[in-house]
Amino acid sequence: MRIGVTFPQTEIGNDPIAIRDYAQAVEDMGYAHILAFDHVSGANAGSRPGWSGAYNHEDAFHEIFVLLGYLAGVTKTVELVTGIVILPQRQTVLAAKQAAAIDVLSGGRLRLGVGIGWNDVEYEALGEEFGNRGRRQEEQIDVMRRLWTNELVTYEGTWHRITDAGINPLPVQQPIPVWFGGGAEATLRRIGRMGDGWIPFGGPDEETAAAMERARGYAREAGRDPSALGFETTINADGDGLDGAADYIEAWERIGGTHLVVSTMGCGLDSPGAHVEALRRFREAAGL
């Protein structure tokens, strides 16, 4: 079981030294990876009656590729994970280039979690189509993998056209692993056909276990090895998360979970140092 942390995007603040110290403390404690959420722009909830989005313009988010590039330079071994980058609202070739750069500069430490997102306001602001985002994401991944593993690419798809061109440098990993977020059945099918892993919303319960098995089944149908799929869940570093940490980890591993992140967001912590201390307490409670 690989255990990492959720980077506290909305609570870490803007001090680059504090962010560096946080990342290095996570690495020094033995956590395996740092997973960061992605949002580019926030909607003004005040001008949208009934707004129910998880985040708005008051929530701070460091741009995910820039953030992981910075973390690559201040860490040595910890894996860097987008969890998830909202791929269809980004230009595909540029995202492939950014991901390759992080992988090169980190020495092959990037894991690219992708998803289609929920925020149509953000898609509008970035000039991308919201309604076809799921289908377009599949083609995006095909394009990115070709760019990551070939010096030159010629591609004619529904949404992409590349004529004898490529990115340089290519990533260390050939290709960069791609995991999916989300919980729709279409997502499980994509995981089976083309994914390296799944970052579900649920934990070690019957519903999530059944969904994991369906993803494995889709992998078998696609002629792929279902045992190669990874599965990552989240546990909070407070309250019940601390009290039942060891049992939760054991239960997740029992149903086939391979990765887990410890989240300190929303735990009422008021400083980067407090987030680090909460992660230390979690390791003690879990017996890590």
Disulfide bonds with the S-S distance in Angstrom:
none
